[in-house]
């Protein structure tokens, strides 16, 4: 397809810029508004074109040089060409427009933006491994236990092909150290060819000077024949490794080396977090997220209060524990069995917390008691419309919706607004600097 010149009109959710050419909408990554760029179409349909940016013909005065040498080839970041303060402004505009366009919610009030440290914030990462020169994400057969040079990295944009990397500036210091050690070990043929992925989570130290600990889950295309010896090698490579899991999904085989969890400190509290539990990835902003979600205007409840809070999609209890300090009773609902076990441990000293290991939608089908507050933090898919209707029928005075996906937030807020709620606060918590992702918090009050 021939190269075309377009002028970028605005940034949209998903990390791309929007332009128009010959009656079609054109989507281009790694651009800024008002830039004229030369692009090559990579996908063309009747009314839209998805394009690759070839050259910036008229750069924006705001454009900066990316800190990471892999930016653009690696699929991990979208905005390193944009100064961080401008990233916050663009994300605020994108959130407001997404609510208006997809939810018909014309929010004209302030969106409180909560900034992160721009780099070195991420405490969880997934690193892919491929044999040197391997071009695709397909598993190679044969020689799974052979020790061969491997490349480590992330997938390229919209691809399962590996982008081998040497550094990643968004990683926390503990993850950066682990990455460098694994990179060097992989290049030196100290790891088996069957290794396909490592997911690593770094805990926050409990006090100044203490060491961050790592949970590591290693996925293989063929379970390693000498697993105990390989586990020992991992501990030599990563000295602060707390717990290790080997997983072969093809054979549905899994083996644990260690306790299966680590102690993580956030929002002034300690949490047990296991290999398969979720915890927010931004160490520098998680305390602010918790304060914002609980709400500074929610006054401390007296000891004999009868007030009830529901914490839906509770995870390991990031919001449950502070809610338990403000409400007489808290019902925390979590469907992931691993996270629910960690949640039960984390609230074990709180006699006013009831943990339900259940699907949230099914829980709402049967729950009848009227709560004073409902806090929900669903996955990207949001809530089913029927579940939102059941939530509205419970008629809590306040609903706080924490979302990592503005399009589904817009859809779900439209249902709640139609059911008699109005938005009183809207926050953008930038848990994912340098990327298009964002966390939003909407607080709703019952208006009828």
C-alpha positions as CSV (number, residue, x, y, z in Angstrom):
1,X,0.0,0.0,0.0
2,X,1.4,3.5,-0.8
3,X,2.5,5.9,1.9
4,X,0.1,8.7,2.7
5,X,0.4,12.0,4.6
6,X,-2.0,12.8,7.4
7,X,-2.4,15.4,10.2
8,X,-3.1,14.0,13.6
9,X,-6.3,15.5,15.1
10,X,-6.2,14.0,18.6
11,X,-5.1,11.0,20.7
12,X,-7.7,8.3,21.5
13,X,-7.9,5.5,24.0
14,X,-5.7,2.6,22.9
15,X,-2.5,4.7,22.3
16,X,-3.1,5.8,18.8
17,X,-3.7,9.2,17.1
18,X,-6.7,9.8,14.9
19,X,-6.6,11.4,11.5
20,X,-8.7,11.4,8.3
21,X,-7.8,10.7,4.7
22,X,-10.0,10.3,1.6
23,X,-13.1,9.8,3.7
24,X,-11.5,7.2,6.0
25,X,-10.5,7.4,9.7
26,X,-6.8,6.7,10.1
27,X,-5.3,5.4,13.3
28,X,-1.5,5.9,13.9
29,X,0.6,5.1,16.9
30,X,3.5,7.1,18.5
31,X,2.2,10.5,17.4
32,X,1.0,13.8,18.9
33,X,-1.9,16.1,18.0
34,X,-1.2,18.5,15.1
35,X,1.7,16.5,13.8
36,X,1.9,15.8,10.1
37,X,3.2,12.3,9.5
38,X,3.9,9.9,6.7
39,X,2.3,6.6,7.3
40,X,2.0,3.2,5.6
41,X,-1.4,1.5,5.9
42,X,-1.2,-2.0,7.4
43,X,-4.9,-2.7,7.6
44,X,-7.6,-1.1,5.4
45,X,-11.3,-1.4,5.5
46,X,-14.1,0.6,4.0
47,X,-14.2,3.4,6.6
48,X,-10.9,3.1,8.5
49,X,-7.2,2.5,8.0
50,X,-4.7,1.3,10.6
51,X,-1.3,2.6,9.7
52,X,2.4,2.4,10.7
53,X,4.1,5.7,11.3
54,X,7.1,6.0,8.9
55,X,8.2,9.6,9.4
56,X,7.3,12.7,11.4
57,X,7.1,15.4,8.8
58,X,6.1,18.3,11.1
59,X,6.8,17.3,14.7
60,X,5.0,18.8,17.7
61,X,7.0,21.2,19.8
62,X,6.1,18.9,22.7
63,X,7.7,15.8,21.2
64,X,10.7,14.4,23.2
65,X,13.2,11.7,22.8
66,X,12.1,8.4,24.4
67,X,14.2,7.3,27.4
68,X,14.1,3.6,26.3
69,X,16.1,2.6,23.2
70,X,13.4,-0.1,22.4
71,X,10.5,2.3,22.3
72,X,8.4,1.8,19.2
73,X,9.7,-1.7,18.5
74,X,8.6,-3.1,21.9
75,X,4.8,-3.3,22.5
76,X,5.1,-2.3,26.2
77,X,4.9,1.5,26.0
78,X,2.9,4.0,23.9
79,X,3.8,7.5,25.2
80,X,7.5,7.8,25.8
81,X,7.6,10.5,23.1
82,X,5.3,12.7,25.3
83,X,6.4,14.6,28.4
84,X,4.9,13.1,31.5
85,X,2.8,16.2,32.5
86,X,1.3,16.2,29.0
87,X,0.5,12.5,29.2
88,X,-1.7,13.3,32.2
89,X,-3.5,16.0,30.3
90,X,-4.1,13.8,27.3
91,X,-5.3,10.9,29.5
92,X,-7.8,13.2,31.3
93,X,-9.1,14.4,27.9
94,X,-9.4,10.8,26.6
95,X,-11.3,9.7,29.8
96,X,-13.8,12.6,29.5
97,X,-14.4,12.0,25.8
98,X,-14.7,8.2,26.3
99,X,-17.5,8.8,28.9
100,X,-19.2,11.2,26.6
101,X,-18.9,9.1,23.4
102,X,-19.6,5.6,24.7
103,X,-21.7,6.4,27.8
104,X,-23.5,9.6,26.8
105,X,-22.2,11.0,30.1
106,X,-21.3,14.7,29.7
107,X,-19.2,15.2,32.8
108,X,-18.2,18.9,32.9
109,X,-16.8,18.8,36.4
110,X,-13.1,18.4,37.4
111,X,-11.2,15.1,36.8
112,X,-8.7,14.9,39.6
113,X,-5.4,13.6,38.1
114,X,-3.1,11.7,40.5
115,X,0.4,11.5,39.1
116,X,2.9,8.7,39.4
117,X,6.7,8.7,39.2
118,X,7.2,8.4,35.5
119,X,9.7,5.5,35.5
120,X,10.8,2.8,37.8
121,X,7.3,2.2,39.1
122,X,6.3,-1.3,37.9
123,X,6.4,-4.1,40.4
124,X,5.0,-6.9,38.2
125,X,6.2,-7.9,34.7
126,X,5.9,-10.8,32.2
127,X,9.1,-11.6,30.2
128,X,9.0,-13.8,27.2
129,X,11.9,-16.1,26.2
130,X,12.7,-17.4,22.7
131,X,15.7,-19.1,21.2
132,X,18.1,-16.7,19.5
133,X,16.8,-15.6,16.1
134,X,13.4,-17.1,16.7
135,X,10.9,-14.9,14.8
136,X,7.5,-15.9,16.1
137,X,5.8,-16.8,19.4
138,X,5.2,-20.4,18.3
139,X,6.6,-23.2,20.5
140,X,9.5,-25.0,19.0
141,X,9.5,-28.8,19.4
142,X,12.4,-31.0,20.6
143,X,15.3,-30.4,22.9
144,X,13.1,-28.8,25.6
145,X,15.7,-29.4,28.4
146,X,18.7,-28.4,26.3
147,X,20.5,-25.3,27.6
148,X,20.8,-22.9,24.7
149,X,21.2,-19.1,24.4
150,X,17.8,-17.4,24.8
151,X,16.6,-13.9,24.2
152,X,14.3,-12.1,26.7
153,X,11.8,-9.4,26.0
154,X,8.3,-8.4,25.3
155,X,6.0,-8.9,22.3
156,X,6.1,-6.4,19.5
157,X,3.0,-4.2,19.0
158,X,0.0,-6.2,17.9
159,X,2.2,-9.3,17.5
160,X,3.4,-12.5,19.1
161,X,6.9,-12.0,17.8
162,X,9.5,-11.3,20.4
163,X,11.2,-7.9,20.7
164,X,14.5,-8.8,22.5
165,X,15.4,-6.0,25.0
166,X,18.4,-5.1,27.1
167,X,16.7,-2.7,29.5
168,X,13.2,-1.6,30.6
169,X,13.1,1.8,32.4
170,X,9.5,1.3,33.8
171,X,10.6,-1.6,36.0
172,X,11.0,-1.1,39.8
173,X,14.6,-1.4,41.0
174,X,14.0,-5.0,42.3
175,X,12.5,-6.1,39.0
176,X,15.2,-4.3,37.0
177,X,17.9,-6.3,38.9
178,X,16.1,-9.6,38.3
179,X,15.6,-8.7,34.6
180,X,19.3,-8.1,34.2
181,X,20.3,-11.3,35.9
182,X,17.9,-13.3,33.8
183,X,18.9,-11.6,30.6
184,X,22.6,-12.5,31.3
185,X,21.8,-16.0,32.3
186,X,19.6,-16.6,29.3
187,X,22.3,-15.2,26.9
188,X,24.9,-17.5,28.6
189,X,22.8,-20.6,27.9
190,X,22.0,-21.3,31.6
191,X,18.3,-21.8,31.1
192,X,16.4,-24.5,29.2
193,X,15.1,-24.0,25.7
194,X,11.6,-24.9,26.8
195,X,11.3,-21.8,29.0
196,X,8.7,-19.5,27.4
197,X,7.7,-17.0,30.0
198,X,8.5,-15.6,33.5
199,X,6.1,-13.6,35.5
200,X,7.7,-11.8,38.4
201,X,6.2,-9.8,41.2
202,X,8.4,-7.7,43.6
203,X,7.2,-6.9,47.0
204,X,7.6,-3.5,48.6
205,X,10.1,-3.6,51.5
206,X,8.5,-3.4,55.0
207,X,11.0,-0.8,56.1
208,X,13.8,1.4,54.8
209,X,16.9,-0.7,54.0
210,X,15.0,-4.0,53.9
211,X,15.1,-6.1,50.8
212,X,12.3,-6.6,48.2
213,X,11.4,-10.2,47.7
214,X,10.3,-11.8,44.4
215,X,7.5,-14.2,43.4
216,X,8.4,-15.9,40.1
217,X,6.2,-18.1,37.9
218,X,8.1,-19.8,35.1
219,X,6.1,-21.3,32.2
220,X,7.6,-24.1,30.0
221,X,6.7,-25.8,26.8
222,X,7.6,-29.2,28.3
223,X,8.2,-29.6,32.0
224,X,12.0,-29.6,32.8
225,X,13.3,-33.1,33.6
226,X,15.6,-31.9,36.4
227,X,13.3,-29.4,38.1
228,X,14.9,-29.3,41.6
229,X,18.3,-28.5,40.0
230,X,16.8,-25.8,37.8
231,X,15.0,-24.3,40.8
232,X,18.3,-24.1,42.6
233,X,19.8,-22.4,39.5
234,X,16.9,-19.8,39.6
235,X,17.8,-19.0,43.2
236,X,21.4,-18.5,42.3
237,X,20.4,-16.1,39.5
238,X,17.8,-14.2,41.7
239,X,19.2,-14.2,45.3
240,X,16.1,-12.5,46.7
241,X,13.7,-15.0,45.2
242,X,11.0,-15.8,47.8
243,X,8.9,-18.4,46.0
244,X,9.0,-20.1,42.7
245,X,6.5,-22.0,40.5
246,X,7.2,-24.1,37.5
247,X,4.2,-24.5,35.1
248,X,3.8,-26.6,32.0
249,X,0.3,-25.7,30.7
250,X,0.5,-28.4,27.9
251,X,0.6,-31.2,30.5
252,X,-1.3,-29.2,33.2
253,X,1.6,-29.7,35.5
254,X,2.7,-27.4,38.2
255,X,5.3,-27.5,41.0
256,X,6.0,-25.1,43.9
257,X,9.4,-24.4,45.3
258,X,8.9,-22.2,48.3
259,X,6.0,-20.9,50.5
260,X,3.8,-19.9,47.5
261,X,3.4,-16.3,48.7
262,X,5.3,-13.2,49.9
263,X,4.5,-10.4,52.3
264,X,3.8,-7.1,50.5
265,X,3.5,-3.7,52.2
266,X,1.1,-1.1,50.7
267,X,-1.2,1.6,52.0
268,X,0.3,1.3,55.5
269,X,-0.7,-2.3,55.8
270,X,0.8,-5.8,55.2
271,X,-0.7,-8.2,52.6
272,X,0.0,-11.8,51.8
273,X,0.1,-12.1,48.0
274,X,0.4,-15.4,46.3
275,X,1.6,-16.4,42.8
276,X,-1.9,-16.3,41.3
277,X,-3.3,-13.4,43.2
278,X,-3.6,-9.9,41.7
279,X,-2.1,-6.8,43.2
280,X,-1.8,-3.3,41.7
281,X,1.5,-2.9,39.8
282,X,2.5,0.6,40.7
283,X,4.3,0.9,44.0
284,X,4.6,4.7,43.9
285,X,0.8,5.3,43.6
286,X,-1.0,2.4,45.3
287,X,-1.3,4.3,48.6
288,X,-3.0,7.2,46.8
289,X,-5.2,4.8,44.9
290,X,-6.4,3.2,48.1
291,X,-7.1,6.6,49.8
292,X,-8.9,7.9,46.7
293,X,-11.1,4.7,46.4
294,X,-12.1,4.7,50.1
295,X,-12.8,8.4,49.9
296,X,-11.5,11.2,52.1
297,X,-15.0,12.4,52.7
298,X,-16.1,9.1,54.3
299,X,-15.8,9.8,58.0
300,X,-14.7,7.3,60.5
301,X,-17.6,5.2,61.7
302,X,-18.2,4.8,65.5
303,X,-17.7,1.3,67.0
304,X,-21.4,0.7,67.4
305,X,-22.3,1.8,63.8
306,X,-24.6,-0.5,61.8
307,X,-23.2,0.6,58.5
308,X,-22.4,-2.0,55.9
309,X,-19.9,-1.9,52.9
310,X,-19.6,-4.4,50.1
311,X,-16.2,-4.8,48.5
312,X,-16.7,-6.5,45.1
313,X,-13.8,-8.0,43.2
314,X,-11.9,-7.6,46.5
315,X,-8.6,-9.3,45.5
316,X,-6.3,-9.8,48.5
317,X,-8.0,-6.9,50.4
318,X,-6.3,-3.6,49.3
319,X,-9.6,-1.8,49.9
320,X,-11.2,-4.3,52.3
321,X,-8.8,-3.5,55.2
322,X,-9.3,0.2,55.2
323,X,-13.1,-0.3,54.7
324,X,-13.1,-2.5,57.8
325,X,-11.7,0.5,59.8
326,X,-14.6,2.7,58.7
327,X,-17.6,0.4,58.6
328,X,-19.1,-1.9,61.3
329,X,-19.4,-4.7,58.7
330,X,-17.7,-5.4,55.4
331,X,-18.6,-8.2,53.0
332,X,-15.7,-8.9,50.6
333,X,-16.4,-10.9,47.4
334,X,-13.6,-12.5,45.3
335,X,-14.0,-15.3,42.7
336,X,-10.3,-16.2,42.3
337,X,-9.7,-19.1,44.8
338,X,-6.1,-18.2,45.2
339,X,-6.8,-14.5,45.9
340,X,-9.7,-15.4,48.2
341,X,-7.4,-17.5,50.3
342,X,-5.0,-14.6,50.6
343,X,-7.9,-12.3,51.4
344,X,-9.0,-14.6,54.2
345,X,-5.5,-14.6,55.7
346,X,-5.2,-10.8,55.4
347,X,-8.4,-10.1,57.2
348,X,-8.0,-12.8,59.8
349,X,-7.7,-10.3,62.7
350,X,-10.8,-8.4,61.5
351,X,-13.9,-9.8,63.1
352,X,-16.1,-7.4,61.1
353,X,-15.1,-8.8,57.7
354,X,-17.0,-11.6,56.0
355,X,-15.2,-13.1,52.9
356,X,-17.3,-14.7,50.2
357,X,-15.4,-16.8,47.6
358,X,-17.9,-16.4,44.8
359,X,-18.6,-15.0,41.4
360,X,-19.7,-11.4,41.9
361,X,-22.6,-11.6,39.4
362,X,-23.9,-14.8,41.1
363,X,-23.4,-13.2,44.5
364,X,-25.6,-10.2,43.5
365,X,-28.3,-12.5,42.3
366,X,-28.9,-13.7,45.9
367,X,-27.8,-10.9,48.1
368,X,-30.7,-8.9,49.6
369,X,-29.3,-6.7,52.4
370,X,-29.1,-3.0,51.7
371,X,-25.4,-1.8,51.9
372,X,-24.4,1.8,52.7
373,X,-21.5,1.7,50.3
374,X,-20.5,-0.6,47.4
375,X,-17.0,-0.5,46.2
376,X,-16.3,-2.5,43.0
377,X,-13.0,-3.0,41.1
378,X,-13.9,-5.3,38.2
379,X,-11.7,-6.7,35.5
380,X,-11.5,-5.0,32.1
381,X,-14.8,-6.6,31.0
382,X,-16.7,-4.7,33.7
383,X,-20.0,-5.9,35.0
384,X,-22.9,-7.6,33.2
385,X,-25.8,-5.3,32.7
386,X,-28.1,-7.6,34.7
387,X,-25.6,-7.4,37.6
388,X,-25.6,-3.6,37.5
389,X,-29.4,-3.6,37.6
390,X,-29.3,-5.9,40.7
391,X,-26.7,-3.7,42.3
392,X,-28.9,-0.6,41.7
393,X,-31.9,-2.4,43.3
394,X,-29.8,-2.9,46.4
395,X,-29.9,0.9,46.6
396,X,-26.6,1.7,48.3
397,X,-26.2,5.4,49.2
398,X,-22.8,5.4,47.5
399,X,-21.2,3.4,44.8
400,X,-17.5,3.7,44.1
401,X,-16.4,2.2,40.8
402,X,-12.7,1.6,40.2
403,X,-11.9,0.8,36.6
404,X,-8.9,0.0,34.4
405,X,-10.9,0.2,31.2
406,X,-12.6,3.5,30.4
407,X,-14.8,2.1,27.6
408,X,-16.5,-0.5,29.9
409,X,-16.6,2.1,32.7
410,X,-18.5,4.4,30.4
411,X,-20.9,1.6,29.5
412,X,-21.5,0.6,33.1
413,X,-21.9,4.2,34.4
414,X,-24.6,4.8,31.8
415,X,-26.6,1.9,33.4
416,X,-26.1,3.2,36.9
417,X,-27.0,6.8,36.0
418,X,-30.2,5.6,34.3
419,X,-31.0,3.6,37.5
420,X,-31.0,6.8,39.6
421,X,-27.3,7.5,40.4
422,X,-25.3,10.6,39.7
423,X,-21.6,11.1,39.5
424,X,-20.2,13.2,42.3
425,X,-16.4,12.7,41.8
426,X,-14.2,11.5,39.0
427,X,-10.5,10.6,39.4
428,X,-7.7,9.6,37.0
429,X,-5.1,7.6,38.9
430,X,-2.1,7.1,36.5
431,X,-0.9,3.7,37.5
432,X,0.6,3.0,34.1
433,X,2.8,6.0,33.0
434,X,4.3,5.8,29.4
435,X,1.3,3.6,28.3
436,X,-2.3,4.5,27.2
437,X,-3.7,2.5,30.2
438,X,-5.2,4.3,33.1
439,X,-7.1,3.7,36.3
440,X,-10.3,5.7,36.9
441,X,-12.4,6.1,40.0
442,X,-16.0,7.3,39.8
443,X,-18.0,8.0,42.9
444,X,-21.7,7.9,42.5
445,X,-24.5,9.0,44.9
446,X,-28.1,7.8,44.8
447,X,-30.2,10.7,43.5
448,X,-33.6,9.1,43.6
